[in-house]
Amino acid sequence: MKLLLPLACLLALAGCSNKAPEPQATAAAERVATPWDDLKKDEQKAKDVQKVLDDQAAAQKKALDDAEQ
């Protein structure tokens, strides 16, 4: 019995090595889809459309200003 405890400790220490575990890059690289992904896509699309409309309105205003002069 006295020999069993040191032997168990020795086996436990031998099981722990200094070798670092391999990085799990594949698990970190995979992205899980969330319910808000579609909402974010719609929001970005709306921002893009608004930017196009603002650019067109600015161009139309500039054309009107140039025509007045």
N, C-alpha and C positions, 0 to 999 in steps of 0.2 A: 504494500500500500504506500509505503514511503517512497518507493521508486516510481510509482505511477504519477504522482503530482509533478515532479520535475520533468518527467518524460512528456506529459501533456503540455507543460509550459514550453518545452523545447520544440515540440511539434507545432504549437501555435506560433511561436516566433519564426520558425522555418517557413511557415506558410505565408508570412508577411515578407515580401521582398522589397527591395529598393527600386525595382523597376516600375516606372510610371505606367499607368494604364494607357491604352491606345485611345487617341481622341476619337470621339464619335461625331465626326463632321457630317456624316450623312443624316443623322438625327437632327442636328441643328440646322441643316440646310433646308430640310423639308418644312414647308409652312402649312399650317392647318388653316383651312378656310373658315371664316367666321360669318355670321349672319349680316354683319355690317359691311362686308366687302362690296356687295352690290350697291349699297347706299353710298359708299365712298366713290364708286365708279360713276354713279348717277350725279353726284355732287360735282365731281371733276368735269364731267361732260357739260353740266350746266355752266360751270365757270368758263369753260372753253367757248361755249356758244355766246355767253355774255361778252367775252373779250372780242369775239368776231363782230358782234353787233356794235359794240362801242367803237371799234376801229372803223366800221362802215359809217357810223353816224358822224365820227370826226372827219372822215373823208368827204362826206356829203356837206357838212357845215363849211369845210374849207372851200369846196367847189362853189357853194352859194356866196360865200364872202368874196371869192375871186370874181364871180360873175357880177356882183354889185359894184365893184370898183371899176 
